[in-house]
């Protein structure tokens, strides 16, 4: 594979999983163009600044260029454009969320197809399985290119499955970062669907576990967007419960989002205002000292009524790589990383009492925390190493770019082909 178009929502971001893929593809000599549906983000990790020149916003349905491209491709490929559009909208008829999203973003498919053709890009990759993958699917059909996609968590797999079966069936591959999501997408796509269970992984050289030394005071950490699926309100309530039971515990919350003021008010209501610190968004380098000092990371994730949920939050794997035990809920994909009695503890979702109950024994036995942390680091090295997992992803892209004959068992592409 020599080139690829990534279609995503916004890019680059404060996260790292898609960004790390692009960094590694570029380092491998692949020409990458990132096309965003919601715009080029101005807020991102410092190391992602080099990705901004690769990124272009193409998603606005109000842009005249979108409708110009839509009209041009309708004239050039009427059967594909009209047939594909009708198929997508018909599949979305049962979900207002899916219908509105597909209607708004469909013109972007024409712009993506134009960029692919103009820049001679080889593969079209939907970096999320919902709207970005739909745009990538139609653009790939218009431009006559292979289509691939990734499936992550609730927003792109569980909130709406409209048109997901067709995309899973047609994709040269789907990379799913949670085992349960891989099984779901495979069942939707049918026997011929190629769905690979592939963790994002973490940079184990950056998150190397060095300098780890628990602070004298029991300290807990939450990291992520301050939004309902993260369940940070449960962490605040649990902190209040632990304090009421006589534990001198401190909770640090890193991140920003729509629930910031509600969480601050909740801390006061729970009698934990002096025990909960809000740090706002931090870079990875600013997070490292917290990972070195903290006793445990909390990930009290929940599944919302509309299906939104996390997969395996990247911060969980980062913390584990730093030797930090993790305590979470039995929701989404956390069970694949947090192993009770080995790397931390799990409890029922939506239950602050249960969360406090899972934390309390570990506060009484810090030696157990150290044992969990050591095993957490070992499991990350075995299963979540980003370099190793990227090699699998790169091999999938190589296979997707091969001709049908080259994809036959035993046939390899010639060197430099």
ChimeraX attribute file (.defattr): number of C-alpha atoms within 10 A of each C-alpha:
attribute: neighborCount
match mode: 1-to-1
recipient: residues
	/A:1	21
	/A:2	18
	/A:3	21
	/A:4	23
	/A:5	27
	/A:6	26
	/A:7	33
	/A:8	27
	/A:9	22
	/A:10	19
	/A:11	28
	/A:12	28
	/A:13	18
	/A:14	22
	/A:15	18
	/A:16	22
	/A:17	15
	/A:18	17
	/A:19	19
	/A:20	20
	/A:21	18
	/A:22	22
	/A:23	17
	/A:24	16
	/A:25	20
	/A:26	15
	/A:27	10
	/A:28	11
	/A:29	11
	/A:30	15
	/A:31	18
	/A:32	21
	/A:33	22
	/A:34	26
	/A:35	28
	/A:36	24
	/A:37	23
	/A:38	15
	/A:39	18
	/A:40	20
	/A:41	16
	/A:42	13
	/A:43	13
	/A:44	19
	/A:45	18
	/A:46	13
	/A:47	15
	/A:48	19
	/A:49	14
	/A:50	11
	/A:51	17
	/A:52	15
	/A:53	10
	/A:54	15
	/A:55	22
	/A:56	18
	/A:57	20
	/A:58	25
	/A:59	27
	/A:60	18
	/A:61	16
	/A:62	10
	/A:63	12
	/A:64	11
	/A:65	16
	/A:66	22
	/A:67	17
	/A:68	14
	/A:69	19
	/A:70	21
	/A:71	16
	/A:72	15
	/A:73	22
	/A:74	16
	/A:75	12
	/A:76	12
	/A:77	15
	/A:78	14
	/A:79	12
	/A:80	16
	/A:81	23
	/A:82	14
	/A:83	11
	/A:84	19
	/A:85	17
	/A:86	12
	/A:87	13
	/A:88	22
	/A:89	19
	/A:90	13
	/A:91	18
	/A:92	21
	/A:93	13
	/A:94	12
	/A:95	14
	/A:96	11
	/A:97	13
	/A:98	22
	/A:99	18
	/A:100	13
	/A:101	15
	/A:102	23
	/A:103	15
	/A:104	16
	/A:105	21
	/A:106	28
	/A:107	27
	/A:108	31
	/A:109	30
	/A:110	30
	/A:111	25
	/A:112	29
	/A:113	27
	/A:114	19
	/A:115	19
	/A:116	24
	/A:117	16
	/A:118	9
	/A:119	13
	/A:120	14
	/A:121	20
	/A:122	23
	/A:123	26
	/A:124	31
	/A:125	29
	/A:126	28
	/A:127	25
	/A:128	25
	/A:129	30
	/A:130	29
	/A:131	27
	/A:132	28
	/A:133	30
	/A:134	26
	/A:135	27
	/A:136	35
	/A:137	26
	/A:138	25
	/A:139	31
	/A:140	24
	/A:141	18
	/A:142	25
	/A:143	21
	/A:144	15
	/A:145	20
	/A:146	24
	/A:147	26
	/A:148	29
	/A:149	28
	/A:150	25
	/A:151	28
	/A:152	24
	/A:153	24
	/A:154	20
	/A:155	19
	/A:156	22
	/A:157	23
	/A:158	18
	/A:159	19
	/A:160	23
	/A:161	18
	/A:162	25
	/A:163	22
	/A:164	22
	/A:165	18
	/A:166	18
	/A:167	27
	/A:168	27
	/A:169	21
	/A:170	19
	/A:171	24
	/A:172	21
	/A:173	24
	/A:174	30
	/A:175	26
	/A:176	28
	/A:177	21
	/A:178	24
	/A:179	15
	/A:180	16
	/A:181	23
	/A:182	22
	/A:183	15
	/A:184	15
	/A:185	26
	/A:186	21
	/A:187	15
	/A:188	17
	/A:189	21
	/A:190	13
	/A:191	9
	/A:192	11
	/A:193	21
	/A:194	20
	/A:195	25
	/A:196	22
	/A:197	16
	/A:198	21
	/A:199	23
	/A:200	28
	/A:201	24
	/A:202	28
	/A:203	19
	/A:204	19
	/A:205	12
	/A:206	14
	/A:207	21
	/A:208	17
	/A:209	22
	/A:210	13
	/A:211	12
	/A:212	19
	/A:213	15
	/A:214	19
	/A:215	12
	/A:216	9
	/A:217	13
	/A:218	19
	/A:219	21
	/A:220	24
	/A:221	23
	/A:222	24
	/A:223	25
	/A:224	21
	/A:225	20
	/A:226	23
	/A:227	16
	/A:228	17
	/A:229	17
	/A:230	22
	/A:231	23
	/A:232	25
	/A:233	21
	/A:234	25
	/A:235	30
	/A:236	27
	/A:237	23
	/A:238	25
	/A:239	30
	/A:240	27
	/A:241	21
	/A:242	21
	/A:243	17
	/A:244	13
	/A:245	10
	/A:246	8
	/A:247	16
	/A:248	14
	/A:249	18
	/A:250	21
	/A:251	26
	/A:252	21
	/A:253	24
	/A:254	19
	/A:255	19
	/A:256	18
	/A:257	13
	/A:258	11
	/A:259	15
	/A:260	18
	/A:261	12
	/A:262	11
	/A:263	23
	/A:264	17
	/A:265	12
	/A:266	18
	/A:267	22
	/A:268	15
	/A:269	13
	/A:270	16
	/A:271	17
	/A:272	24
	/A:273	18
	/A:274	10
	/A:275	18
	/A:276	24
	/A:277	16
	/A:278	15
	/A:279	12
	/A:280	16
	/A:281	20
	/A:282	17
	/A:283	14
	/A:284	17
	/A:285	12
	/A:286	10
	/A:287	16
	/A:288	21
	/A:289	13
	/A:290	19
	/A:291	26
	/A:292	20
	/A:293	20
	/A:294	24
	/A:295	29
	/A:296	29
	/A:297	24
	/A:298	29
	/A:299	29
	/A:300	28
	/A:301	28
	/A:302	24
	/A:303	19
	/A:304	13
	/A:305	8
	/A:306	11
	/A:307	17
	/A:308	20
	/A:309	25
	/A:310	23
	/A:311	24
	/A:312	24
	/A:313	19
	/A:314	19
	/A:315	20
	/A:316	25
	/A:317	27
	/A:318	26
	/A:319	29
	/A:320	34
	/A:321	32
	/A:322	25
	/A:323	31
	/A:324	32
	/A:325	31
	/A:326	32
	/A:327	26
	/A:328	29
	/A:329	25
	/A:330	18
	/A:331	21
	/A:332	21
	/A:333	21
	/A:334	23
	/A:335	17
	/A:336	13
	/A:337	21
	/A:338	27
	/A:339	20
	/A:340	16
	/A:341	11
	/A:342	17
	/A:343	27
	/A:344	28
	/A:345	22
	/A:346	25
	/A:347	21
	/A:348	17
	/A:349	18
	/A:350	18
	/A:351	17
	/A:352	22
	/A:353	18
	/A:354	17
	/A:355	28
	/A:356	20
	/A:357	15
	/A:358	21
	/A:359	24
	/A:360	16
	/A:361	12
	/A:362	21
	/A:363	19
	/A:364	12
	/A:365	10
	/A:366	14
	/A:367	11
	/A:368	18
	/A:369	23
	/A:370	21
	/A:371	17
	/A:372	27
	/A:373	27
	/A:374	20
	/A:375	20
	/A:376	28
	/A:377	25
	/A:378	16
	/A:379	20
	/A:380	23
	/A:381	19
	/A:382	10
	/A:383	16
	/A:384	24
	/A:385	20
	/A:386	21
	/A:387	17
	/A:388	15
	/A:389	17
	/A:390	19
	/A:391	12
	/A:392	15
	/A:393	19
	/A:394	16
	/A:395	12
	/A:396	19
	/A:397	21
	/A:398	15
	/A:399	19
	/A:400	21
	/A:401	22
	/A:402	16
	/A:403	11
	/A:404	9
	/A:405	10
	/A:406	15
	/A:407	15
	/A:408	11
	/A:409	7
	/A:410	6
	/A:411	9
	/A:412	12
	/A:413	13
	/A:414	7
	/A:415	5
	/A:416	6
	/A:417	7
